[in-house]
Amino acid sequence: MIFDTHIKEDPFVVSDGWSGYKPLKGEFPNLTQRLSNNGENFKMLHIQIRNFKNWLRGMHSYCNKEYLQKYINEYFFRFNRRNHRVSILD
């Protein structure tokens, strides 16, 4: 799980209100859940999700669930390289 691999037990973590995070509160006592409030509490997350969906719909006419991680990798590769357009394909 991503929490076990990338997050220590003592940091302060803020997540949305997804019920799947509730079992983690025992292992991560500083985990705080906040309701999204229609995207107001996690603006950048919702902007990224919306941008990804729009990119996916515009770039690919058909998407297969089997390749979803590859689509995500490509989107964020492009996103992270957006300021280096000259060398984006290097």
N, C-alpha and C positions, 0 to 999 in steps of 0.2 A: 504494500500500500504506500502511497505517496507520503503520508504522514510519517510512517516508520522509517522511510528512506531519507527524507529531506528535512524533517522537522524534529528538533530536540524536544524533550518533555517540558522544559521550563519557559519557552518563549510565549509572548502574548500573540495569540492568533485570533483574528476576527473573520468569521465566516457568515454566510447567509443563513437563513432559517431552515435549510434543508434538514429533514428529520434523520437522514443518514449519518449526520455528524454527532448526534446525541450519544451513541455508544462510546465515542472517543473522549468524552468529557472526563471519564475515569482516568485515562492515561495522560490526558493533557488538561490539567486543572485550570490553565490560563486561557482555555478556549472559550471565546465569547461568540454567541450567535446573535445576529441582528437581522430583523426582517428587512427585506430589500426595499420596502416602501415604494413599489413601482419603479425600481431602478435608482431612486434618489441616493441610497446609501452606498451603492457600488456603481457609480456612474461610468468609470473607465472600463469596468468589466462588461457592462451592458453595451457600451460603445464597441468594444472589441468583438463581442458576440454578434452584434448587428452587422459590423463591417465584414466579419468572416462569412456570415450567411449571404450577404449581398455579393461578396467576391465569389463565393462558391456557385451561386445561381448564375452569375454573369460569366464566369470563366468556363464552367463545365456544364454542358447541357444535360448530362446524366451522371449521377453519383452512385457509387456502390458502397454499401456499409463496410464491405471487406477492406476498402481502401481509405476509409475515413481518416485514419491516423496519418496516411501519406498526404491527404489533402491538407490536414492541419499543419503538418510539417512544412509543406510548400508555402502555405499562407504566412506562417510566422517567419520562415526564411526570408520571404519577400518583405515582410513588415520590418524585420530587423535590419535589412539591407537597403531600405528605402532612401536613405541619405547617401548611399554609395552606388548610385545608378550606373556609373561608368564601369564599375567592376562587379556588378550584380551576378554575372554569369561565370565569374572566375572560380 
